Amino acid sequence: MDTRKFLDFFKSKTGKTILFLGFIGIVCTLYYGYAPPTKTTKPEPKPNLEAGPDKNQPTSVDRGGTRFIIPGILSLHGPDNGGTNSASTNAPPVLPISLYNSDAGEPEVSEEYAPYGRLIPCETIITIDSAKIETPIIGFVTEDVFHDGKLIIPAGAEVHGKAQVDRTRERIASEDNWYIVWRTTDRLNGAELPLHGVALNMERNYRYGTWALTDGSAGLRGDILKTDNWAEIKLFAATFLSAAASGLQQTQQSISPLTGATEQTPLATPQNAALQGTSAVLNQYAQQIADSIKRDGFYVRVPAGKQFYLYVMQTIDLEKARQGESTLAQEKPENKPTPQQP
């Protein structure tokens, strides 16, 4: 068969049919021969509504081997029960982690408080004498102290402190530790509140409603009393006699060979020896009188009924007022030595 007859065959109906079928066969061979294999998907099983809840729980397969167990309290699971991987029914333990804020922030103050620097009017009920060391200052509050419309310290409450001598101003000063004791009929009866403050003098004229220039000055102003009214006269007399005895001594004039200055040198006579001894005794007596005047020459006495201010140098918080506060403060350990490690 020549080429012409071959081409004429494919131009006929039979040849065209054979050519079309062959083309379709080639296309199908190429498509199914090089296409990726398709995965067969299984239909999802329908949930069995009649079965119990335990049948639908997921299961796990244990393939053996050693399980990794976290030591100590860091383990979040319970002990292994026979090599099965079952969920623990116990709650996980709390990890040993503590979170805190290093910033102290604002101090907590109760709703019943008074700010720093309150002047509490008080009045002494006993006589205060500076001749005795650690003389107590006992008084009571004469006026109510309010803040923000709330009664903080009522009138009639007791105030307790300690006195110390202020010799430079001839007054009685106070220490900075005070206690306020409630004498009321409510729950605060007998409560004690420790405060830091200082006693200030009060010079108030209730008749004219005015205050003196020394009102608010430090210390309690009182009366100055002397133990010996003749102490100054004795001191002057002893000093005068000592100087007179020194002036009655017999002397002679001598010239210094180095400087050429003239000096008065006492003579070695019995009279000069007696006068010199008398002068020394009188000088010692005068010194003793001066020391006595400086130490015990006077003392300050503040009579009962003296009005003063208690200037509080902290915030007054009623939440800290409770019974037996002074006893609890004494029982708190302070400055105890720490045991040394071996």
C-alpha angles and dihedrals in degrees: 000000000000126000095259094057089047092055092044089054093058089048090061123084093255093051092047091052092050091047092050093049091049092051091051090049092052092049092050091048092052094046099048094036097057103027115109115255113264122232117237111229121206119219114257112255115248115243114259104235093187095057121090124257092255093067093059096052116112117254132208133209121228110215094187127243131116117309120226109241119193107226125235127358092329090084111105096193132066125247120298110263108213096321095299120135097226123154115257116247094203121090115255114261120253113260116240094248122128121193121196139161114247091202109094091205124188117344115252113248125181123239091257105066143119123218129244121292103034118165108219112196110226141169129210119242098190135045115263116213123188092203089080120067116236094012108184121239109217122179144134135239113261100191134038116254114219133183127182090352093304126115108241104169118015125215112263096042114135124244122202129190143138129257130223130186120259100196096173092064098025092238138116112254126194137226119247097245114092137165127208115204121197117226101184138120097245132081092287093064107132094008117146126214119190115215140176112229147125132236116246127193118253120208105175128158107209092184095063098019094238137125128225125239092257094053109128096017118141118271135017114286115223144153120297112227128187125217094208121021091192095053095098092048091050090051093051092047094050092049092049094050092047091054092045092052091052092050094053094061118112113243139179130213118247133177122224111234092212104046101016091229120143120238135188109232120190115239120241096246133135090244093055091047092055093046092048092051092048091050092051092050092049091049091053091048092050090051091052091051091050092051091047092052091048093048106031104004094109141001135192123242123193111195125221114273094043111148120222143157125248105213106204115213098196143042114289108226118181091201088072093056110099141141116280096013093143091054092048090050091054093049094053111107111247130182094351114170113250115234114252119237115243 
